[in-house]
């Protein structure tokens, strides 16, 4: 989520920020437990148990709610289109259920994680300020590990059946971690590349790279025309994870399986060495010889618009045509998916264990999963976020909701993504970041000092 349009969605997940908030709050929690261990822990357990047993599909469908409940939806607020969609959803649930949905705009999802942790440490186990949160990845792993989320509700939502979970396991796993009914899927995002077709003309010496290996060779032939944002930026980290997964496609199954395990000192060297070897070859060919990196996807987009870069990428395919329409990118921009796979993930909404309005929050989550809401969200002019609904589960009338107009020339062509790559375990973010900074961060600092002197 949180990211960074829809997949910068979600996470907006910068591991360092997450860790700071999480461990600060955990420290407070430990102190509270030291002085009041029985009252804090026991009340938490009772609250979670009571909520998980009292909320059922029947209570959702019967709409037995408090009068005019206020549901506070903590979600990333950095995109006008996404904010507008949430406002549209708020009007819908107000009309349907008399729910007042309030969008609490976040710059990073870790802010919501920190708030719930602080409330738990203070013994607030019933009247939390967060009723619903847009989440995935490291933030979900943290909240799940510390029992901060309401369990066993998402898979009971009436509209959950449209995701076809038996044949679509992506809706029950978050970065490889089982959701256990703690999250309701909301949308999908994939790493999408885009280029200026006036700069990459398709000639023998300037063909579009469609695999990681081709990208390395293309960048060597066209130095300075490609780069990626400096980690811990979410988009830059996504590129590194894409490279890591592809580099291990032909590895021994035991080594490949480590990507779904917790990163540790023993397996990190074995798993990450191919990535460092690849980057050692790639960096000298990048923009500014790999001695400087842009800070964000927005800066990378500006460099494409300024014709400094010819090739870039995003985790939100609809961002590209929207930028062209805003004149932030030239009309010659085209989008495509890598043939060796697109790093993809599902983003979710979750309910904290101490939410003040858990029933109403479930009604909101159920609506967000409805064919009506999913079709509206997938419309390119609205958001363009890929639906988690499987069309074969829908009636012909419901399927008709998803029919769209002729796509924008710069949009990712329909069904371009032939192969998806699953996100590795969230712990690999920190392992990659630590290794990257120790190898390349020091060089960047030295290069900056040399430039200053």
C-alpha positions as CSV (number, residue, x, y, z in Angstrom):
1,X,0.0,0.0,0.0
2,X,0.3,0.8,1.0
3,X,2.2,2.5,-3.0
4,X,3.6,4.6,-6.2
5,X,0.2,4.6,-7.6
6,X,-1.5,1.2,-7.2
7,X,1.5,-0.6,-6.5
8,X,3.7,1.8,-5.5
9,X,0.5,1.0,-3.6
10,X,1.0,-0.5,-1.1
11,X,3.6,-0.6,0.3
12,X,4.5,3.0,0.2
13,X,6.3,0.4,2.3
14,X,9.7,1.6,3.1
15,X,11.2,-1.0,5.4
16,X,13.3,1.5,7.4
17,X,10.3,3.6,8.2
18,X,8.3,0.6,9.1
19,X,11.0,-0.7,11.4
20,X,11.4,2.6,13.2
21,X,7.7,3.0,14.0
22,X,7.3,-0.7,14.8
23,X,10.2,-1.1,17.2
24,X,9.6,2.2,18.9
25,X,6.0,1.2,19.6
26,X,7.1,-2.3,20.6
27,X,9.4,-0.8,23.1
28,X,6.5,1.0,24.7
29,X,4.5,-2.2,24.6
30,X,7.2,-4.2,26.4
31,X,7.4,-1.5,29.1
32,X,3.6,-1.7,29.6
33,X,3.7,-5.4,29.8
34,X,6.4,-5.3,32.4
35,X,4.2,-3.1,34.7
36,X,0.8,-4.5,33.8
37,X,1.4,-7.9,32.1
38,X,-1.8,-9.5,33.0
39,X,-4.2,-6.7,32.3
40,X,-2.7,-5.7,28.9
41,X,-2.2,-9.2,27.4
42,X,-5.4,-10.7,28.8
43,X,-7.6,-7.8,27.7
44,X,-6.1,-8.0,24.2
45,X,-6.8,-11.7,23.9
46,X,-10.4,-11.4,25.1
47,X,-11.0,-8.5,22.7
48,X,-9.7,-10.4,19.7
49,X,-11.5,-13.6,20.6
50,X,-14.8,-11.8,21.1
51,X,-14.6,-10.0,17.9
52,X,-13.6,-13.0,15.8
53,X,-16.6,-15.1,17.1
54,X,-19.2,-12.4,17.1
55,X,-18.7,-11.2,13.5
56,X,-20.1,-13.6,10.9
57,X,-21.3,-13.5,7.3
58,X,-24.9,-13.5,8.7
59,X,-24.3,-10.4,10.7
60,X,-22.8,-8.7,7.7
61,X,-25.7,-9.5,5.4
62,X,-28.3,-8.5,8.1
63,X,-26.6,-5.1,8.3
64,X,-27.0,-4.9,12.0
65,X,-24.9,-1.8,12.6
66,X,-24.8,1.1,15.0
67,X,-26.8,4.1,13.7
68,X,-24.8,6.1,11.1
69,X,-21.4,4.4,12.0
70,X,-18.2,6.2,11.2
71,X,-15.6,4.0,9.5
72,X,-12.1,5.5,9.4
73,X,-10.2,4.1,6.4
74,X,-6.5,4.6,6.7
75,X,-5.1,4.6,3.1
76,X,-2.3,6.2,1.2
77,X,-3.4,9.6,0.0
78,X,-0.8,10.6,-2.5
79,X,-2.7,10.2,-5.7
80,X,-5.7,12.3,-6.8
81,X,-7.4,9.5,-8.9
82,X,-7.2,7.1,-6.0
83,X,-8.5,9.7,-3.5
84,X,-11.4,10.4,-5.9
85,X,-12.2,6.7,-6.1
86,X,-12.3,6.4,-2.3
87,X,-14.6,9.4,-2.2
88,X,-16.9,7.6,-4.8
89,X,-16.9,4.5,-2.6
90,X,-17.8,6.6,0.4
91,X,-20.9,7.9,-1.4
92,X,-21.9,4.4,-2.3
93,X,-21.6,2.9,1.2
94,X,-23.4,5.9,2.6
95,X,-26.3,5.4,0.2
96,X,-26.4,1.6,0.6
97,X,-25.6,1.1,4.4
98,X,-25.8,4.6,5.9
99,X,-22.0,4.3,6.7
100,X,-19.9,7.4,7.0
101,X,-16.6,6.4,5.4
102,X,-13.7,8.8,6.2
103,X,-10.5,8.6,4.2
104,X,-7.5,9.2,6.6
105,X,-4.8,10.0,4.1
106,X,-1.4,8.5,4.8
107,X,2.0,9.2,3.4
108,X,3.2,5.8,4.5
109,X,1.2,2.8,5.7
110,X,3.6,2.4,8.6
111,X,1.8,5.3,10.2
112,X,-1.3,3.2,10.7
113,X,0.8,0.3,12.0
114,X,2.4,2.5,14.6
115,X,-0.9,3.9,15.7
116,X,-2.4,0.4,16.3
117,X,0.7,-0.7,18.1
118,X,0.6,2.4,20.4
119,X,-3.1,1.8,21.1
120,X,-2.4,-1.8,22.1
121,X,0.5,-0.8,24.4
122,X,-1.9,1.7,26.0
123,X,-4.5,-1.0,26.6
124,X,-7.0,0.3,24.0
125,X,-8.4,-3.0,22.8
126,X,-11.9,-2.0,21.9
127,X,-12.1,1.6,20.6
128,X,-9.2,1.9,18.2
129,X,-9.0,4.8,15.8
130,X,-8.3,2.7,12.7
131,X,-11.3,0.7,11.4
132,X,-9.9,-0.3,8.0
133,X,-6.4,-0.1,6.5
134,X,-5.0,-0.4,3.0
135,X,-2.1,-2.8,3.4
136,X,0.2,-5.5,2.1
137,X,3.8,-6.7,2.2
138,X,6.0,-5.8,5.2
139,X,3.2,-3.9,7.0
140,X,0.9,-6.9,6.9
141,X,3.7,-9.2,8.1
142,X,4.4,-6.9,11.0
143,X,0.7,-6.5,12.0
144,X,0.1,-10.3,11.6
145,X,3.2,-11.2,13.7
146,X,2.1,-9.0,16.6
147,X,-1.6,-10.0,16.5
148,X,-2.8,-6.6,15.5
149,X,-5.4,-7.7,12.9
150,X,-8.9,-9.2,13.2
151,X,-8.7,-12.8,12.0
152,X,-11.0,-15.1,10.0
153,X,-13.4,-12.6,8.5
154,X,-12.3,-11.8,4.9
155,X,-12.9,-15.3,3.5
156,X,-16.5,-15.1,4.9
157,X,-17.4,-12.0,3.0
158,X,-20.3,-12.7,0.5
159,X,-18.3,-11.2,-2.4
160,X,-15.1,-13.1,-1.6
161,X,-16.4,-16.0,-3.8
162,X,-15.8,-13.8,-6.9
163,X,-12.1,-14.1,-6.4
164,X,-12.2,-17.9,-6.9
165,X,-9.7,-18.6,-4.1
166,X,-9.4,-22.3,-4.9
167,X,-7.9,-21.5,-8.3
168,X,-6.5,-18.1,-7.5
169,X,-4.2,-18.6,-4.4
170,X,-2.9,-15.0,-4.8
171,X,-5.9,-13.7,-2.9
172,X,-5.0,-15.8,0.2
173,X,-1.3,-15.0,0.3
174,X,0.4,-11.7,0.9
175,X,4.1,-11.7,-0.3
176,X,4.1,-15.4,0.4
177,X,2.5,-15.2,3.8
178,X,-0.9,-16.8,4.3
179,X,-3.5,-14.1,5.1
180,X,-5.7,-16.5,7.3
181,X,-8.8,-14.4,6.6
182,X,-7.2,-11.2,8.0
183,X,-7.2,-9.4,4.7
184,X,-9.7,-8.9,1.9
185,X,-8.1,-8.5,-1.6
186,X,-8.7,-5.2,-3.2
187,X,-6.6,-5.0,-6.3
188,X,-3.5,-6.2,-8.2
189,X,-0.4,-4.4,-9.5
190,X,2.5,-5.5,-11.7
191,X,5.8,-4.1,-12.7
192,X,5.3,-2.4,-16.1
193,X,7.9,-0.9,-18.3
194,X,7.4,2.1,-20.6
195,X,9.6,3.7,-23.3
196,X,9.8,6.5,-25.8
197,X,9.2,4.9,-29.2
198,X,11.0,7.9,-30.8
199,X,14.1,7.0,-28.9
200,X,13.8,3.2,-29.1
201,X,13.0,2.7,-32.8
202,X,13.2,-1.0,-33.1
203,X,16.2,-1.0,-35.4
204,X,18.7,-3.8,-35.2
205,X,20.9,-1.8,-32.8
206,X,18.0,-0.3,-30.8
207,X,15.5,-3.0,-30.2
208,X,13.2,-3.0,-27.2
209,X,14.6,-5.2,-24.3
210,X,12.0,-7.7,-23.2
211,X,14.0,-9.7,-20.7
212,X,16.5,-8.9,-17.9
213,X,19.4,-10.2,-20.0
214,X,18.4,-8.1,-23.0
215,X,18.0,-5.1,-20.7
216,X,21.6,-5.5,-19.5
217,X,22.9,-5.7,-23.1
218,X,20.6,-2.8,-24.3
219,X,21.9,-0.6,-21.5
220,X,25.5,-1.4,-22.4
221,X,24.8,-0.3,-26.0
222,X,22.9,2.8,-24.9
223,X,24.7,4.0,-21.8
224,X,22.9,6.6,-19.6
225,X,19.4,5.9,-21.0
226,X,18.2,3.7,-18.2
227,X,18.3,3.6,-14.4
228,X,16.2,2.9,-11.3
229,X,15.3,4.8,-8.1
230,X,17.6,4.4,-5.2
231,X,16.4,2.0,-2.5
232,X,14.7,2.1,-0.1
233,X,12.3,3.7,-2.7
234,X,9.5,1.2,-3.3
235,X,9.8,1.3,-7.0
236,X,13.6,0.9,-7.0
237,X,13.3,-2.0,-4.6
238,X,10.7,-3.6,-6.9
239,X,13.1,-3.5,-9.8
240,X,15.8,-5.2,-7.6
241,X,13.3,-7.9,-6.5
242,X,12.3,-8.5,-10.2
243,X,15.9,-8.9,-11.1
244,X,16.5,-11.3,-8.1
245,X,13.6,-13.5,-8.9
246,X,14.5,-13.7,-12.6
247,X,18.2,-14.4,-11.9
248,X,17.1,-17.5,-9.8
249,X,14.7,-18.9,-12.4
250,X,17.2,-21.6,-13.3
251,X,18.7,-22.0,-9.9
252,X,18.5,-25.2,-7.9
253,X,15.0,-25.6,-6.4
254,X,16.4,-25.6,-2.8
255,X,18.1,-22.2,-3.5
256,X,15.0,-20.8,-5.3
257,X,12.8,-21.9,-2.3
258,X,14.8,-19.6,-0.1
259,X,13.0,-16.6,-1.7
260,X,9.9,-17.7,0.1
261,X,11.7,-18.2,3.4
262,X,12.9,-15.6,6.0
263,X,16.1,-14.0,5.0
264,X,19.0,-14.7,7.4
265,X,22.8,-14.5,7.5
266,X,23.2,-18.0,6.2
267,X,21.0,-17.8,3.1
268,X,21.4,-14.1,2.2
269,X,24.9,-14.6,0.7
270,X,23.8,-17.6,-1.4
271,X,20.6,-15.9,-2.7
272,X,21.9,-12.3,-3.2
273,X,25.3,-13.0,-4.8
274,X,23.8,-13.3,-8.3
275,X,22.0,-9.9,-7.8
276,X,25.3,-8.1,-6.9
277,X,27.1,-9.7,-9.9
278,X,24.3,-8.4,-12.2
279,X,24.3,-4.9,-10.7
280,X,28.1,-4.7,-10.9
281,X,27.7,-5.2,-14.7
282,X,24.6,-2.9,-15.0
283,X,25.6,0.1,-12.9
284,X,28.4,1.5,-15.1
285,X,25.9,1.6,-18.0
286,X,23.2,3.5,-16.1
287,X,22.3,7.2,-16.1
288,X,25.2,9.2,-14.7
289,X,27.3,6.0,-14.8
290,X,25.5,4.6,-11.8
291,X,27.2,7.2,-9.6
292,X,23.9,9.0,-8.9
293,X,20.4,7.6,-8.6
294,X,17.0,9.3,-8.8
295,X,15.0,9.3,-5.6
296,X,11.6,8.3,-6.8
297,X,9.4,7.0,-9.7
298,X,8.2,10.6,-10.2
299,X,11.7,11.8,-10.8
300,X,12.4,8.9,-13.1
301,X,9.3,9.9,-15.1
302,X,10.5,13.5,-15.3
303,X,13.8,12.3,-16.7
304,X,11.9,10.4,-19.4
305,X,9.9,13.5,-20.2
306,X,13.2,15.5,-20.4
307,X,14.5,12.9,-22.8
308,X,17.4,12.0,-20.5
309,X,16.0,8.5,-20.2
310,X,14.5,6.4,-22.9
311,X,13.3,3.5,-20.8
312,X,11.6,3.4,-17.3
313,X,9.1,1.4,-15.3
314,X,6.2,1.7,-12.8
315,X,4.2,-0.5,-10.6
316,X,1.0,1.1,-11.8
317,X,0.3,0.6,-15.5
318,X,-2.5,3.3,-15.5
319,X,0.0,5.9,-14.3
320,X,1.6,6.0,-17.8
321,X,-1.4,7.1,-20.0
322,X,-2.6,9.3,-17.1
323,X,0.8,11.1,-17.2
324,X,0.6,11.4,-21.0
325,X,-2.8,13.0,-20.7
326,X,-1.5,15.5,-18.1
327,X,1.4,16.3,-20.5
328,X,3.9,14.9,-18.0
329,X,5.1,12.4,-20.6
330,X,5.2,12.8,-24.4
331,X,2.6,11.2,-26.7
332,X,5.3,8.9,-28.0
333,X,5.4,6.8,-24.8
334,X,4.4,3.2,-25.0
335,X,3.9,0.5,-22.3
336,X,4.9,-3.1,-22.3
337,X,5.5,-6.1,-20.0
338,X,8.7,-8.1,-19.8
339,X,8.5,-11.5,-21.4
340,X,10.5,-13.2,-18.6
341,X,7.8,-12.2,-16.1
342,X,6.2,-9.2,-14.3
343,X,6.7,-8.9,-10.6
344,X,3.1,-8.8,-9.3
345,X,1.3,-8.6,-6.0
346,X,-2.2,-8.2,-4.6
347,X,-3.0,-5.4,-2.2
348,X,-5.6,-5.8,0.5
349,X,-7.7,-4.1,3.1
350,X,-7.5,-5.3,6.7
351,X,-9.3,-4.5,10.0
352,X,-7.3,-4.0,13.2
353,X,-8.1,-6.2,16.2
354,X,-9.4,-3.2,18.2
355,X,-11.4,-1.4,15.4
356,X,-14.3,0.6,16.8
357,X,-16.6,-0.4,13.9
358,X,-15.5,-3.9,12.8
359,X,-19.0,-4.8,11.4
360,X,-19.3,-1.7,9.3
361,X,-15.7,-2.0,8.2
362,X,-16.5,-5.5,6.9
363,X,-19.5,-4.1,4.9
364,X,-17.2,-1.5,3.4
365,X,-14.6,-4.3,2.5
366,X,-17.4,-6.4,1.0
367,X,-18.5,-3.5,-1.2
368,X,-15.0,-2.8,-2.3
369,X,-14.9,-6.4,-3.5
370,X,-18.2,-6.2,-5.4
371,X,-18.4,-6.4,-9.2
372,X,-19.7,-2.9,-9.3
373,X,-16.8,-1.4,-7.3
374,X,-14.2,-3.5,-8.9
375,X,-15.3,-2.7,-12.4
376,X,-15.5,1.0,-11.6
377,X,-12.0,0.9,-10.1
378,X,-10.6,-0.9,-13.1
379,X,-11.8,1.8,-15.5
380,X,-8.7,3.6,-16.8
381,X,-10.1,7.1,-16.4
382,X,-11.1,6.3,-12.8
383,X,-8.1,4.4,-11.5
384,X,-7.2,1.5,-13.7
385,X,-6.3,-0.8,-10.9
386,X,-6.6,-4.4,-12.0
387,X,-9.5,-6.3,-10.5
388,X,-9.1,-9.3,-8.2
389,X,-12.3,-10.7,-9.5
390,X,-12.2,-13.8,-11.8
391,X,-14.6,-13.1,-14.7
392,X,-15.8,-16.8,-14.9
393,X,-17.4,-16.4,-11.4
394,X,-19.7,-13.6,-12.7
395,X,-23.0,-13.5,-14.5
396,X,-23.2,-12.1,-18.0
397,X,-24.7,-8.9,-16.6
398,X,-21.8,-8.6,-14.1
399,X,-19.2,-9.3,-16.8
400,X,-20.6,-6.5,-18.9
401,X,-19.6,-4.0,-16.2
402,X,-15.9,-4.7,-17.0
403,X,-16.2,-3.9,-20.7
404,X,-14.0,-0.9,-21.5
405,X,-13.6,1.6,-24.3
406,X,-10.6,1.7,-26.7
407,X,-7.5,2.0,-24.5
408,X,-5.1,4.9,-24.7
409,X,-2.2,4.4,-27.1
410,X,0.3,4.7,-24.2
411,X,-1.6,2.2,-22.0
412,X,-0.4,-1.3,-21.4
413,X,-2.1,-3.5,-24.1
414,X,-4.8,-5.9,-22.8
415,X,-3.4,-9.3,-21.7
416,X,0.2,-8.1,-22.2
417,X,1.3,-9.8,-19.0
418,X,1.8,-13.4,-19.9
419,X,3.7,-14.5,-16.8
420,X,3.7,-13.1,-13.3
421,X,6.4,-13.4,-10.7
422,X,5.5,-13.6,-7.0
423,X,7.0,-11.3,-4.5
424,X,9.7,-12.9,-2.3
425,X,9.3,-13.0,1.5
426,X,9.1,-9.5,3.0
427,X,12.3,-10.0,5.0
428,X,14.3,-9.9,1.7
429,X,13.6,-6.2,1.4
430,X,15.8,-5.5,4.4
431,X,18.4,-8.0,3.2
432,X,18.6,-6.4,-0.2
433,X,18.6,-2.9,1.2
434,X,21.4,-3.6,3.6
435,X,23.5,-5.3,0.9
436,X,22.9,-2.6,-1.6
437,X,23.9,0.2,0.8
438,X,27.0,-1.5,1.9
439,X,28.1,-2.1,-1.7
440,X,26.9,0.9,-3.6
441,X,25.8,3.4,-1.0
442,X,29.3,4.0,0.1
443,X,30.5,4.5,-3.5
444,X,27.7,7.1,-4.0
445,X,28.9,8.9,-0.9
446,X,32.5,8.9,-2.0
447,X,31.5,10.1,-5.5
448,X,29.5,12.9,-4.0
449,X,32.4,13.9,-1.7
450,X,34.8,13.9,-4.7
451,X,32.4,16.1,-6.7
452,X,32.1,18.6,-3.8
453,X,35.8,18.8,-3.3
